[in-house]
Amino acid sequence: MSEKQELVVPEAELAEATVKPDSVKADLTAKKPGIPANFRLVHTLTGHSRAVVCVQFSPEGSILASASGDSTCKLWDSTSGQLLRTLEGHTKGLSAVCWDPDSKYVCTASDDKTLRIWQADNGQLLQELSGHTHFVFCCAYSPRGNLVASGGFDEVVRVWDPSHGTLLRVIPAHSDPVTAVDFSSDGTILVSCSYDGLCRLWDTENGACLKTMTDQQNPPVSFVKFSPNGKYLLTGTLDNQLKLWDKKAKVIKKYSGHKNSSHCLFAAFMPHASQAFVISGSEDHRIIVWNLNSKAELQVIPGKDNPETAGDGHCAPVICVSALKTGIFASGALEKDCTVKIWRDDNLVQLSQQAASPPL
Amino acid sequence: MNRSLLDPFQSLELPEQIEEYLDHGNARCVAYNPFGTLLAAGCQDGKVVVWDCATRGVAREYEGHSKQVTCLRWSKSGKHIISGGLDQCAVRYNVEKGAKDATVSLDAAVVSISVHHIQPHVCVASFAVGSPSRIDFTTKSVRAVPTVLLDAEAKQTKGAAQNSLLSAIALCDHAGDVIYVGQTRGTIAIVDANSLRFLDVIKVSGSPRILSLVLNSSGSHLAAICYDRVIRLYEVASFSGRAARRKSFTANEVISKATGRHQAPKAGSALLGSDAMLKLVREFQNAVERNQWRSVAFTADSEHLAAAAHSKTEHIIYIWNRDFGNLTRILEGPKQGVVDMDWHPARNMLASVSADGQIFLWVRVYRENWSAFAPDFEQLEENQEYVEREDEFDVNARAEAAPGDAPAGEEEEEDVDILTLDPDLMQDEDPDSLRHLPVHILPHDPPEASDPDKDAEGKAAAPAAEAVNEELEPSKSRPSSGGPTAAGRSKREQSSRTLDEPEALPSKRTRQ
């Protein structure tokens, strides 16, 4: 979607969509709820024997990685839902998985205090990064692919060189378990958040603290992520809220309606060409899709109580979501469910295909 | 992106100490790529090693020379490296593909290389003996850059023969128009890059041999290391017209014009008088010890000039302020002489090569900004007396002053754009330049069978890290997370997940 061309739009409802695919125009979504979201289930991926804790699409979108408490990470084809391979080797349950920007390597973080780097196309174990003294909870690849940051229950953030497996830096980041780390889009800033209610920005070059963001009541922060352009931060806190911050530590948007008070839920941006969405799972088994700008709940995918009940949703707390900008996202849930579900909005997918290759 | 959050005054400081040393092969010369992301080092055995500056690890290794590599330079786009060696070859490497793509054999051992800024396949190589050559890699052509002798005596007739014994150092300028040639008899000749005819000849007072020439990043100043232990700083006269408009001369015309003047100046332009293309601004030297200089570099912002002293037993680098000329700092390293040095193109960081082949990275010691750790911290420069308010300890006053939650209506209703990048970040996507190398991760065998090559890389701060970790070991008795399963994701107080703790906790905890 890199061509800046005029979009030829045949249908009436697409008239609302922006003409330039590379930016989100303000007048489009200003006061309207925007394009309605209509995600439907396309695949249910079974195979994990314990809770699915993290799902991540590869940056180029064709593979979905899912990490689970059964100590394995599975790679699935995102269009057909077929299992491609299973990455086995960790001795304890996983907590996070992340991709390198070229979609070649997968990094998994586990309770066995190590991170492992795997080759995605053949499942070979390449490196084992050990050094954490407690569970490794989160990991992130830098956008250049030459650094991996990880945070854990030992309250520090470690920065590694994945190509040699060496530790580059230990940042004494927080006073409580570090729940998420993320790099900005140019790799110069690293953000980490923790149960101590703080969100800290670090300079990647020398490990210096640049800023600390904190809210009034300091609820434990369970998730943080940079926006695709690195200007905003999305944090999830254990008071059932998602907040969008700018780098001056000001809250710009708040999203609520989901339940998040005990688990570290992931949230995802879906920066679709027409409008941006925020998607998050919920501990009451639902999945909620918000419009980024208007904060309206566009769709709530209901859950169910037990696996036998009819319905598409999950029957356990939905811990993780990962979204592609084309209109597809995946969700994973905890015990009793242990599945990964792929959801698709046909309208959005069609819009993005037209933006990528406009009909002449 | 971190620039907006950094303290602007911290980044102006000069490096102070060696942060790390890189050791892989016996390095003889170093060069940063134009973006400061990669560092290339030419080694004794003819290999060129490319280091990743972010991870301080070896990114690539190229083979091309059969003997020691004496000098290397990056092209302006960062896509090519051109190196010269003792095996009398100049080799060009394609950085992305990771292999050499052209070799040109020359007549003598190469001492210095300068890459043309506009045409990356053209470079100028200087030799230990003989005049420099302009090399074009696409046509594999070698043209001699002319040198000229300005002796008043009648050595002109033997000029041609004499030239082949004397050597000169050549440097391409940033606009691609001229080549500066520092010659043996104390003159700097300015030669048009395309026609190879002389534009100006600057005489240096005392006629010392010119050992090295360096331009700053903007091309406005030229530093010359002279054999009389002085570093001379020249300002490049910004000529309004391009070099083509200036009159250019052949060598014989130069000699006749120079000797024909009534008062040939002892120093300064021999051809153009006061309209010289280079004007001497300042001289730097160590007046006390009068030591020879090995290599010189401008800092990234051209505010300072750094020079490494030529010594077998001392690793000393002097840094002067360019405008005022005063000595600002002396960097002293381990007891090994400096072989080569390069300044980082963007940050205040320096890489120097010691005689035993290690590359030292000099940085400024980072001082933590404590205000960044909490919004209400304020770092004080000196002690301040705190004066209490009248109602400081009044119970009532404090209850009223408790801040309430910001009303929900204060949230901005403006739209947020999460996709468009800042314009200054878009330069990363420039297809013409190569800023970063893709990472290839090789399988790492378990410690028994580890590859010896992998051990010889940049040392990480691992020992220091372990020490830090010991202190941070949480000694709290708070119920930590549950056991080894996916319960890693649960909040700490969740009772349903409290499994048998001892097996989940690391052994270090019990030591405390």
Interface residues (C-beta under 8 A of the other chain):
Chain A: D22 S23 V24 A26 T29 A30 R50 A51 V53 S68 G69 K92 G93 L94 S95 D100 D102 Y105 D111 D112 K113 I117 Q119 Q124 L125 L126 Q127 E128 G131 T133 H134 F135 F137 S142 R144 G145 N146 L147 F153 D154 E155 V156 R158 D161 P162 S163 H164 G165 T166 L167 L168 R169 V170 P172 P177 S184 S185 D186 G187 T188 I189 Y195 R200 L201 D203 T204 E205 N206 G207 A208 C209 L210 K211 T212 T214 Q216 Q217 P220 S227 P228 N229 G230 K231 Y232 L238 L244 K247 A249 V251 I252 K253 K254 S261 S262 H263 C264 F269 P271 A276 L292 N293 I319 L334 E335
Chain B: M1 N2 S4 L5 L6 D52 A54 T55 R56 G57 V58 A59 V363 Y366 E368 N369 A372 F373 A374 P375 P403 D405 A406 A408 E411 E412 E414 D415 V416 D417 I418 L419 T420 L421 D422 L425 D428 H436 P438 V439 H440 I441 L442 P443 H444 K454 E457 A460 A461 A462 A465 V468 N469 L472 E473 P474 S480 S481 P484 T485 A486 A487 G488 R489 S490 K491 R492 Q494 A504 L505 P506 K508
